[in-house]
Amino acid sequence: MATALLAGKFPDWEVFSAGTYPARFVHPLAIEVMQEIGLDISENVPQSIDKFLKEDFDYVLTVCGDAQDSCPEFFGNTKNKIHIGFDDPASFIGDKAEMLDEFRRVRDEINEALIAYFQNK
C-alpha cells in the first residue's frame, strides 16, 4: 500500500517495494481498499529485499511495525534510511467488515504519515 500511495502522490519518483519475508501474493483486502481510492495494486507481486541489495537508492523506507527488528540493516547503497512503522492489517482478526476497516485505517495512516514526511523533501 505504501508503494502505491507514494507512486500516486509523486509520479515522477521510481518507487519499489520489497520485504524480508515477502508474502506469496498481495492481500485481497489491500487490493480492495486501494481500489476505493483509485489505486490498482492487483497486478503487484511481493518481492524479496535480496533483489535490490546491489541497487542505489535515495531512500530506503521501512514501514512494517517490526521491520527494525526483522531487518535492522539494509546492506544496499542508500543515502537515507527511514523507519515509519505501521500495524500489519493482515494480522488483524475479525469478520470481513472489521478487517476492511483495519485495512482502511492502516492505509490512511500510511498515506498521512508518508505524505507528511515526503511533502517537504
N, C-alpha and C positions, 0 to 999 in steps of 0.2 A: 504494500500500500504506500509506503514511504517513497519508493522509487517513482511510482505513477504520480503521486502528488507533487514531487519536486519537478519531474519532467513536464507536468502540466502547467506548473507555475513559471518555470524557467525553460522554455522550449529550446533555447539555444545551448543549453548545457547537455553534455553527454552524461547520462546517469545510468549506473549499473547496480545490480542487486546480487548479493551472494550471502551465503550463510556458512557457519561452521559445520552444521548438521542440516543441510537443506532437506526440506520435505520432498516427497515424490511428485507433488502437484500443488498448485495454488488452491487454497481452501475455497470451496464454492461460496461460502458466505462472504469472504473477502471480495470475490468477483461481484457478488450481488450488491454489496454496499458501495463498491466503487462505481458500478454502473448507475447507481442512484444519483451520483454527482457528475455523470457524463464521462467517466474514465473506464476504458475497457482493458482489463488485465487478464481476460480469458485465454489469451494465447501465451501468456508469460509462463516460463519454466524455471523452477527453482534451480540455482546453480551453487556449486561449491566455491568457497573463497579461494581454494587452491588454483582455480582457473586464472585468477588475477594477481598472483603473487609477483609476477615479473612486469606488471604494468606500473606506470607512473600516474599518480592521482594528485589533484589539488587538495581534495578532501576525502577522508575515509570516515564515514559516519556509522556508528553502531547504534541500533535502535531497540534491540531486544533488552528487556529488563535485566537479564543475566549475562549479557554479552561481555561485560568487563571481566566476569569470572570465567566464562567458557572460551573467550577469545581475547585475552588480555593484551596480546601484541599482534599487530598486523605487520608482517615482515616484508611487505611490498614497499615500494617507494611512494611516500605520501608527504605532502607539505604540512597538512593539518589533520590531526586525528581528534574526532569529537565523539562523545557519547551522550546521547539523549535517550534515556530508557523509557520504554512503554510496556504495559502489560501485553502478554500474548493472548489475543482474544480466542485463539483456537483451544486454549487450555480451560476456558470458561465452561462450566457445566450448567445446562439449563435446557428448556424447551427451545424450539426454533425461534420464537419471537424474542425470548430473553437473549439468546445467542446473537441474533441480529442487532439487538440494542447494544450488546457489548462490542460487536464489530464496529458499529457506528460510533460509539463512544471513543474507541481507540483510534479509528480513522480520523475523527475530528480533533482529538488531542494531537495526533501526529501532524495533521495539517497546520494547526495553530502554532505548535512549537517550531516546526521546521521553517515555516514561512517567516515567523518572527525572527528566527536565528539568521536565515539567509537573506532576508529582505535588504539588509544593510551591507551585504558583502559585495 
